[in-house]
């Protein structure tokens, strides 16, 4: 009976061949996730003033 390890993988874009390649889960993609994270954090920061309570000073 063979034992199989529980393997994890991810898809990484190979810019030379123009294809997605299966790689180790530790492999890096070319900044796609960082771009998404920056966009989400920027959207969160920009929406904070819209959620702030109105303060009326008399």
C-alpha positions in Angstrom: 0.0 0.0 0.0 1.5 3.4 -1.0 1.3 6.4 1.2 0.5 9.6 -0.5 1.5 12.9 1.1 -1.1 15.6 1.3 0.4 18.0 -1.2 -0.5 21.6 -1.8 0.1 23.6 -4.9 -0.6 26.9 -6.5 -0.8 28.3 -10.0 2.0 30.7 -11.0 2.0 32.7 -14.2 5.1 31.9 -16.4 5.7 35.2 -18.3 8.1 33.5 -20.7 5.7 30.8 -22.0 2.5 32.8 -21.3 0.9 30.0 -19.3 -0.1 29.1 -15.8 2.3 26.5 -14.3 1.7 24.3 -11.2 4.2 25.1 -8.5 4.9 24.6 -4.8 2.6 26.5 -2.4 5.7 28.4 -1.4 6.3 29.8 -4.9 5.6 33.5 -5.5 3.3 34.9 -8.2 4.4 38.2 -9.7 2.7 40.7 -7.4 -0.9 40.0 -8.3 -1.9 39.5 -4.7 -0.1 42.6 -3.5 -2.0 44.7 -6.1 -5.3 43.4 -4.9 -4.4 44.0 -1.3 -3.4 47.6 -2.0 -6.6 48.2 -3.8 -8.7 46.8 -1.0 -6.9 48.8 1.7 -7.2 52.0 -0.3 -10.9 51.4 -0.7 -11.2 50.8 3.0 -9.4 54.0 3.9 -11.4 56.0 1.4 -14.8 54.7 2.8 -14.0 55.6 6.5 -15.2 59.3 6.2 -18.5 58.1 4.7 -19.1 55.9 7.9 -18.2 58.7 10.3 -20.9 60.2 12.4 -22.0 63.8 11.7 -20.9 66.2 14.4 -22.9 69.4 14.7 -21.3 72.3 16.5 -23.5 75.2 17.7 
